[in-house]
Amino acid sequence: MAHKPHAICVPFPAQGHINPMLQVAKLLHSKGFHITFVNTEYIHNRILRSNPTSLCDFLNFRFETISNGLDPLDHEANLDVTTVCCALSNNCLAPFLNLIQKLNDGVASEVPPVTCIVSDGGMSFTIDAAQQLGIPDVLFWTSSGCGVLGYTHYPHLVEKGLAPLKDASYLTNGYLETTVDWIPGMKTIRLKDLPTFFRTTDPNDLYFNWILREVDRASRASAIIMNTYDSLEEDALNSLCKMYACSEWGIGIEIDKNFKREEIEKVIIELMEGEKGKEMKKKATEWKRKAQEATSYGGSSYDNLDKVLEILLGNNKMDN
């Protein structure tokens, strides 16, 4: 028991982040890791209200909570993304270290010592904890390589004066159609194709500046996992996760922001019955096949998992 690797998995407190992290935790558990899955108090309680048995511990997989400094009964605060992000950055390190200390007290916790951390890309306070404890911390960005690349170039948007926006009219006056051709590996990219959180007119916008901070701190992680596979974004990943537009994949339809009901009906009919829809279905089937190849034995994602396991294990040996 003492030699079993113990990973703490820490998702960002939102459904679209918790579910992917849970899949990573289950994957590590299948590889012999003891797992502690850590939610904020608010999220933990909300899941329990939905399904009282959903967070029951089982063999070598347990659930814990940490405080983010917000009242877990304050729904408004815990559902406001800006408030939550600031709370995570300012309030979570000490409770997280206290949790690790409790887990490392083998007599009290009856679990092996914590040997590594897997945390969401927006939970970089865990990097400080990992460095204090001398253990690896792998960041998991739940977005695609395209999304991650967009975030990493937010600082360059600021440097070039492209963000924040000059005023609200820039949202509708065609400014977002501006071509972005200065990032190596990008193809057919406009400002509107980047993650939308730079679309603020306030240089002191808390959420935008929080993203800038998290992106800057990500370089301190032991490794970074992204939600993609090589053949989908090969050039992007070869250039440190550079972004492709959807047109490169041949799937998806773009709808203008000021859409009307009849326009949506038209593109849906085209998607379901038209030649463009048929071509997209062929492309989607092709990407599905490539994803299966990537995750099968010997595929790129299969091999990359082995590399992540090596980083997480460090000098720790698996029990036979």
LUMGULUM-987269 format. One line per field, with one value per residue (C-alpha): residue in one letter; x, y, z; residue number from 1; chain. Coordinates in Angstrom, 1 decimal. Example, Ala and Ser with C-alpha at 12.3 -4.5 7.8 and 13.67 -1.06 7.14 Angstrom:
BEGIN
logu	[A|S]
x	[12.3|13.7]
y	[-4.5|-1.1]
z	[7.8|7.1]
kolba	[1|2]
balo	[A|A]
//
This chain:
BEGIN
logu	[M|A|H|K|P|H|A|I|C|V|P|F|P|A|Q|G|H|I|N|P|M|L|Q|V|A|K|L|L|H|S|K|G|F|H|I|T|F|V|N|T|E|Y|I|H|N|R|I|L|R|S|N|P|T|S|L|C|D|F|L|N|F|R|F|E|T|I|S|N|G|L|D|P|L|D|H|E|A|N|L|D|V|T|T|V|C|C|A|L|S|N|N|C|L|A|P|F|L|N|L|I|Q|K|L|N|D|G|V|A|S|E|V|P|P|V|T|C|I|V|S|D|G|G|M|S|F|T|I|D|A|A|Q|Q|L|G|I|P|D|V|L|F|W|T|S|S|G|C|G|V|L|G|Y|T|H|Y|P|H|L|V|E|K|G|L|A|P|L|K|D|A|S|Y|L|T|N|G|Y|L|E|T|T|V|D|W|I|P|G|M|K|T|I|R|L|K|D|L|P|T|F|F|R|T|T|D|P|N|D|L|Y|F|N|W|I|L|R|E|V|D|R|A|S|R|A|S|A|I|I|M|N|T|Y|D|S|L|E|E|D|A|L|N|S|L|C|K|M|Y|A|C|S|E|W|G|I|G|I|E|I|D|K|N|F|K|R|E|E|I|E|K|V|I|I|E|L|M|E|G|E|K|G|K|E|M|K|K|K|A|T|E|W|K|R|K|A|Q|E|A|T|S|Y|G|G|S|S|Y|D|N|L|D|K|V|L|E|I|L|L|G|N|N|K|M|D|N]
x	[0.0|2.8|4.3|1.0|1.2|-1.4|-2.7|-4.8|-7.1|-8.4|-10.9|-12.1|-15.6|-17.7|-19.4|-17.5|-14.2|-15.3|-16.4|-13.2|-11.1|-13.1|-12.3|-8.6|-8.9|-10.6|-7.9|-5.1|-7.1|-7.1|-3.3|-2.9|-3.1|-4.8|-7.1|-8.3|-10.7|-11.1|-14.1|-14.9|-17.4|-20.1|-19.7|-19.5|-22.7|-24.5|-23.6|-24.8|-28.1|-28.5|-27.5|-26.7|-24.7|-22.7|-19.7|-19.3|-15.7|-14.6|-11.4|-8.5|-10.8|-12.1|-13.6|-12.5|-13.4|-11.5|-12.9|-12.5|-13.3|-16.9|-19.9|-21.0|-24.6|-24.2|-25.4|-25.0|-21.3|-20.5|-22.1|-20.4|-17.4|-15.3|-16.0|-15.1|-11.9|-10.6|-11.5|-9.6|-6.5|-6.6|-8.1|-7.4|-3.7|-3.8|-6.8|-5.3|-2.0|-3.9|-5.8|-2.5|-1.1|-4.1|-3.8|-0.1|-0.9|-1.1|-2.4|-5.3|-6.1|-5.3|-4.1|-0.7|1.2|0.4|2.9|1.5|-1.2|-3.3|-5.1|-7.2|-5.4|-7.4|-6.3|-2.7|-2.5|-1.8|1.6|2.7|1.7|3.5|6.7|6.6|6.2|8.6|6.1|5.0|1.9|0.4|-2.1|-5.1|-6.5|-9.9|-10.2|-8.7|-5.2|-6.8|-8.4|-5.2|-3.2|-5.8|-5.3|-1.5|-1.6|-3.9|-0.8|0.2|-3.2|-2.6|0.9|-0.4|-3.2|-5.9|-7.3|-9.1|-11.5|-11.5|-15.3|-18.4|-18.9|-15.9|-18.2|-20.4|-18.5|-16.5|-13.4|-13.6|-13.2|-9.6|-7.2|-4.6|-1.7|1.2|1.1|3.2|1.0|-2.3|-4.5|-7.6|-7.8|-9.7|-10.0|-13.5|-12.1|-10.1|-11.6|-14.1|-12.9|-10.7|-13.8|-13.9|-13.5|-12.1|-8.3|-8.8|-11.4|-10.9|-11.7|-9.5|-6.6|-7.2|-6.8|-3.6|-2.3|-3.2|-1.6|1.6|1.8|1.2|4.8|5.7|3.8|5.6|3.5|0.3|-2.5|-4.8|-8.0|-6.9|-5.0|-2.1|-3.8|-6.5|-4.2|-0.8|0.7|-0.7|0.8|4.1|4.2|3.3|-0.5|-1.2|-4.8|-6.7|-10.0|-13.0|-12.8|-9.6|-11.4|-14.3|-17.0|-19.3|-21.2|-20.6|-23.6|-23.4|-24.0|-27.1|-28.8|-32.5|-34.8|-35.2|-31.4|-30.9|-33.6|-31.8|-28.4|-29.9|-31.7|-28.4|-26.6|-29.2|-30.1|-27.7|-24.5|-22.5|-24.0|-23.1|-19.5|-19.4|-20.7|-17.9|-15.4|-16.7|-16.5|-12.9|-12.0|-13.7|-11.5|-8.4|-9.4|-9.8|-6.4|-4.8|-6.3|-5.6|-2.5|0.5|-1.4|-0.2|-2.5|-1.7|2.0|1.5|-0.4|2.7|4.8|2.4|2.5|6.3|6.2|3.5|5.3|8.8|10.8|7.8|7.4|4.0|3.0|3.0]
y	[0.0|2.4|2.2|2.8|6.1|8.6|11.3|14.2|15.3|18.9|20.1|23.6|23.9|23.7|20.7|21.0|20.7|18.2|15.5|15.4|15.4|12.5|10.5|11.2|10.1|6.9|6.3|6.7|4.6|1.8|2.1|1.4|4.9|5.7|8.7|11.6|13.7|17.2|19.5|22.8|22.5|24.1|21.7|18.7|19.6|20.4|16.9|15.3|17.1|15.7|12.2|11.3|8.2|9.7|10.6|7.4|6.3|3.0|1.0|3.4|6.2|8.8|12.2|15.2|18.9|22.2|25.7|28.4|31.0|31.5|30.6|27.2|28.3|31.4|30.3|33.7|34.0|30.4|30.6|33.9|32.9|36.0|35.7|32.0|32.6|35.2|33.1|30.1|32.1|33.9|31.4|27.8|27.2|26.9|24.6|22.5|22.1|21.2|18.5|17.0|17.1|15.2|12.7|12.2|11.4|7.6|6.7|9.0|8.8|5.1|6.1|6.2|9.5|11.9|11.5|13.8|16.3|16.5|19.8|21.9|24.6|27.1|25.8|26.8|27.3|23.6|24.3|26.3|23.3|20.8|22.9|23.2|19.4|18.5|16.5|16.7|18.7|18.0|20.6|19.4|22.0|20.6|22.7|21.6|22.5|25.3|26.7|26.5|28.2|31.0|31.5|31.5|34.3|36.6|38.4|39.1|40.5|43.0|43.8|44.5|46.7|44.3|43.7|44.9|46.4|50.2|50.4|48.3|49.1|46.9|43.9|44.7|47.0|44.3|44.6|40.9|40.0|41.2|38.6|37.1|36.1|36.6|33.3|30.6|27.6|29.5|29.3|31.3|32.8|36.0|37.6|36.1|32.6|33.1|32.2|35.1|36.2|39.0|40.8|43.3|47.0|47.1|46.7|45.8|43.1|40.5|37.5|38.5|39.2|36.0|34.1|36.0|35.0|31.3|31.2|32.7|30.3|27.2|27.1|26.0|22.8|19.4|18.7|19.8|17.6|18.8|17.5|16.6|14.1|14.5|14.0|16.4|19.3|17.9|21.2|23.0|20.5|20.5|24.3|24.1|23.7|26.2|26.6|25.4|26.9|24.6|24.8|22.9|19.9|20.1|20.0|22.6|25.5|29.1|31.3|35.1|36.6|38.5|35.3|34.9|31.9|31.3|31.4|28.7|26.6|26.9|25.8|22.9|21.6|21.9|20.1|17.3|16.9|18.9|18.1|20.1|18.0|14.8|15.9|16.9|13.5|11.9|14.2|13.4|9.7|10.2|12.1|9.4|6.8|8.8|9.3|5.6|5.0|7.6|6.0|2.4|0.5|2.1|5.3|8.8|9.4|5.9|6.6|10.1|8.6|6.5|9.7|11.4|8.3|8.5|12.1|11.4|8.4|10.0|7.6|5.8|2.2|0.5|-2.4|-5.7]
z	[0.0|0.9|-2.6|-4.6|-6.5|-5.2|-7.5|-6.4|-9.2|-9.0|-11.6|-12.1|-10.4|-13.5|-15.2|-18.5|-16.5|-13.8|-16.2|-18.3|-15.2|-13.8|-17.0|-16.5|-12.8|-13.9|-16.4|-13.8|-11.4|-14.0|-14.2|-10.5|-9.0|-5.7|-6.6|-4.4|-6.4|-5.0|-5.5|-3.9|-1.1|-3.1|-6.0|-3.7|-2.0|-5.3|-6.7|-3.5|-3.7|-7.2|-6.4|-2.7|-3.7|-6.5|-4.4|-2.4|-2.0|-3.4|-3.4|-4.0|-5.2|-2.8|-2.8|-0.8|-0.6|-0.1|0.6|-2.0|0.6|-0.6|1.5|0.1|0.7|-1.4|-4.8|-6.5|-5.6|-6.5|-9.9|-10.8|-12.9|-12.1|-8.3|-8.4|-10.4|-8.0|-5.0|-6.4|-7.0|-3.6|-1.2|-2.2|-1.6|2.2|2.3|-0.4|1.5|4.6|2.7|1.4|5.0|6.2|3.4|4.1|7.7|6.9|10.4|10.1|6.4|5.7|2.2|0.6|0.6|-2.2|-5.0|-7.7|-8.7|-11.8|-11.9|-14.3|-16.3|-14.3|-10.9|-11.0|-7.2|-7.2|-8.9|-5.8|-3.6|-5.8|-5.8|-2.0|-1.7|-4.4|-6.4|-10.1|-11.1|-14.5|-15.8|-17.8|-20.2|-21.1|-24.2|-27.5|-28.7|-30.6|-27.5|-25.5|-28.3|-28.3|-24.5|-24.8|-27.3|-25.2|-23.9|-27.5|-28.2|-25.4|-26.6|-30.2|-28.9|-30.2|-26.7|-24.7|-27.2|-27.6|-27.0|-27.3|-31.0|-31.8|-31.1|-34.1|-36.5|-38.2|-36.0|-34.9|-38.6|-38.4|-39.7|-37.3|-39.4|-37.0|-35.1|-36.8|-37.8|-37.8|-40.8|-41.8|-38.3|-37.3|-34.0|-33.7|-33.9|-30.7|-27.3|-26.6|-23.2|-24.6|-25.8|-22.9|-23.0|-19.5|-19.2|-15.5|-16.3|-13.6|-15.6|-18.6|-16.3|-14.4|-17.7|-18.5|-15.0|-15.4|-18.9|-17.6|-14.6|-16.8|-17.9|-14.4|-14.6|-15.0|-18.1|-19.8|-21.1|-23.9|-25.1|-28.7|-30.7|-33.1|-36.5|-35.6|-34.9|-36.0|-37.1|-34.1|-31.7|-33.5|-33.0|-29.3|-29.8|-32.6|-33.8|-36.8|-37.9|-38.2|-42.0|-41.8|-40.3|-42.7|-40.0|-38.5|-39.8|-38.9|-38.1|-37.8|-34.4|-35.6|-36.8|-37.6|-37.1|-40.9|-41.3|-38.6|-40.3|-43.6|-42.4|-40.4|-43.5|-45.4|-42.7|-42.5|-46.2|-48.4|-50.1|-47.6|-44.8|-46.5|-46.9|-43.2|-42.2|-44.3|-42.6|-39.1|-39.8|-40.9|-37.7|-35.6|-37.3|-36.6|-33.0|-32.6|-34.1|-31.8|-28.6|-29.6|-28.7|-30.3|-31.3|-30.5|-27.5|-26.2|-26.3|-24.8|-21.9|-21.1|-21.1|-18.7|-16.4|-16.3|-15.2|-12.6|-11.2|-11.0|-8.8|-7.4|-8.4|-9.0|-6.9|-8.9]
kolba	[1|2|3|4|5|6|7|8|9|10|11|12|13|14|15|16|17|18|19|20|21|22|23|24|25|26|27|28|29|30|31|32|33|34|35|36|37|38|39|40|41|42|43|44|45|46|47|48|49|50|51|52|53|54|55|56|57|58|59|60|61|62|63|64|65|66|67|68|69|70|71|72|73|74|75|76|77|78|79|80|81|82|83|84|85|86|87|88|89|90|91|92|93|94|95|96|97|98|99|100|101|102|103|104|105|106|107|108|109|110|111|112|113|114|115|116|117|118|119|120|121|122|123|124|125|126|127|128|129|130|131|132|133|134|135|136|137|138|139|140|141|142|143|144|145|146|147|148|149|150|151|152|153|154|155|156|157|158|159|160|161|162|163|164|165|166|167|168|169|170|171|172|173|174|175|176|177|178|179|180|181|182|183|184|185|186|187|188|189|190|191|192|193|194|195|196|197|198|199|200|201|202|203|204|205|206|207|208|209|210|211|212|213|214|215|216|217|218|219|220|221|222|223|224|225|226|227|228|229|230|231|232|233|234|235|236|237|238|239|240|241|242|243|244|245|246|247|248|249|250|251|252|253|254|255|256|257|258|259|260|261|262|263|264|265|266|267|268|269|270|271|272|273|274|275|276|277|278|279|280|281|282|283|284|285|286|287|288|289|290|291|292|293|294|295|296|297|298|299|300|301|302|303|304|305|306|307|308|309|310|311|312|313|314|315|316|317|318|319|320]
balo	[A|A|A|A|A|A|A|A|A|A|A|A|A|A|A|A|A|A|A|A|A|A|A|A|A|A|A|A|A|A|A|A|A|A|A|A|A|A|A|A|A|A|A|A|A|A|A|A|A|A|A|A|A|A|A|A|A|A|A|A|A|A|A|A|A|A|A|A|A|A|A|A|A|A|A|A|A|A|A|A|A|A|A|A|A|A|A|A|A|A|A|A|A|A|A|A|A|A|A|A|A|A|A|A|A|A|A|A|A|A|A|A|A|A|A|A|A|A|A|A|A|A|A|A|A|A|A|A|A|A|A|A|A|A|A|A|A|A|A|A|A|A|A|A|A|A|A|A|A|A|A|A|A|A|A|A|A|A|A|A|A|A|A|A|A|A|A|A|A|A|A|A|A|A|A|A|A|A|A|A|A|A|A|A|A|A|A|A|A|A|A|A|A|A|A|A|A|A|A|A|A|A|A|A|A|A|A|A|A|A|A|A|A|A|A|A|A|A|A|A|A|A|A|A|A|A|A|A|A|A|A|A|A|A|A|A|A|A|A|A|A|A|A|A|A|A|A|A|A|A|A|A|A|A|A|A|A|A|A|A|A|A|A|A|A|A|A|A|A|A|A|A|A|A|A|A|A|A|A|A|A|A|A|A|A|A|A|A|A|A|A|A|A|A|A|A|A|A|A|A|A|A|A|A|A|A|A|A|A|A|A|A|A|A|A|A|A|A|A|A]
//
